[in-house]
Amino acid sequence: MIEGVRIYPEYIADGALVVDGVTGCIVEYGHNETILAKYTNTSEQAGQLVVKVHDYRDKLIMPGFIDTHVHYPQIDMIAAYGEQLLDWLNNYTFVTEPNFGDPKVAHDTAQFFLNQLLANGTTSAMVFSTSHPESVSAFFYGKSQLNTRMITGNVLMDQNAPDNLCVPAEQGIRDTQNIIDNWHERGRQHVAITPRFAITSTPKQLQMAGELYASYESVYLQTHLAENHDEIAFVKQLYPNHKGYLDVYDTMGLLGRRTTLAHGIHLEISEYERLRDTGTQISHCPTSNLFLGSGLFDLPKTLSYTGVSIATDVGAGTSLSMLTTLSEAYKIQQLQSNQLSAHQGYIKLLLGNAQSLLLDDKIGNFMPNKEADFVVIDMGATALLERRMAQTKTLEEQLFVLMMLGDDRVIDQTVIAGVSRYRKSTA
């Protein structure tokens, strides 16, 4: 429910969700008794509607989770030991990603990754592929079979990386243009112009990316910002005439409402203000920030300037579960004497992430005509969870326990556009 600028969760203890089996969109929601009477009576009297009832009476149904920053090629290097950002990239990422020039590797990994998203209740995501167009095609082909709503693009890199990952600026932009022509807004597919970050792109490449971005009204842009102190120092060395890290992107025309910058941990006030002025969004990646020792993200401060979404950032992130990610986000705020309530967390995870990606007219809650992407959650999926839930007295408490103890094990079913694409009992 939305009142002014504040958003409140709505909970129906014995609720029902009506989905149009043809369009895959939500028709309405309400109390179970009212909904069943309305639709079963219509079916019997008119003889026109065919109503199929799925009973999840002992489960919790909520909108599908949305991940705003994740690297699908890095699923095979998750939990790689012992480095901070730049060494981690050189020793693990830049060793793994060249394999994605092989269409079979890209296809097999994309299929595995997409299935893992579903097993974790994630129905939409903004995703990094690699610099190889084959990696993007494999991802879009795999996701089209599942009908998930996804955003990705080829990674632009033309310096400070291995030759088998670098692509000359002009060729990288041509590849992106071809991907836009072939995939953007075909069904539930979107393309993001994707420079990895300022360190691995020449000024020429970033400028060309900005020019391409400016030529479209609906194409996204994704990259990284101010994750690590050594990264920031390296950017300053590469771009000495700029006011700071964000200014590199700003000067090249990369900021805007359709831009999502991962991390944004170490920012100056002037950079927060520029994010606010341009509408540029920040994607907070808690498990990644902890794993790489990057720093503690100040959520309230950043929210006072611009929109913030929450993301897994696998493979530096250590779980594809948005519940696990939300748990770590809570702990990061606790370390700074900030609070993140369960209601705030779930609103951020669902409608908030959809708003960040400008997809809140399509996903993020159960309003009529939105796409029926949802998860069925087993609140007693583990012995500990079941025992702890038995002690709760309020919905807020139950949601907090789920936020702290939940992971992929609580996902009973994941539904995409009204079609069940993952079921734990048959997985």
Secondary structure, DSSP 8 states (H G I E B T S, - for coil): -EETTEE-----TTEEEEE-TTT-BEEEEEEHHHHHHHHHHHHHHHS---------TTSEEEE-EEEEEEEGGGGGGTT--S--HHHHIIIIIHHHGGGGGSHHHHHHHHHHHHHHHHHTTEEEEEEE--SSHHHHHHHHHHHHHHT-EEEE--EE--SSS-TTT---HHHHHHHHHHHHHHHTTSSSEEEEEEE--GGGS-HHHHHHHHHHHHT-SS-EEEEEES--HHHHHHHHHH-TTSSSHHHHHHHTT--STTEEEEE--S--HHHHHHHHHHT-EEEE-HHHHHHTT-----HHHHHTTS-EEE---TTTSS-S-HHHHHHHHHHHHHTTT----HHHHHHIIIIIHHHHTT-TTTSSS--TTSB--EEEE-TTSSHHHHHHHTT--SHHHHHHHHHHH-SGGGEEEEEETTEEEEEGGG-
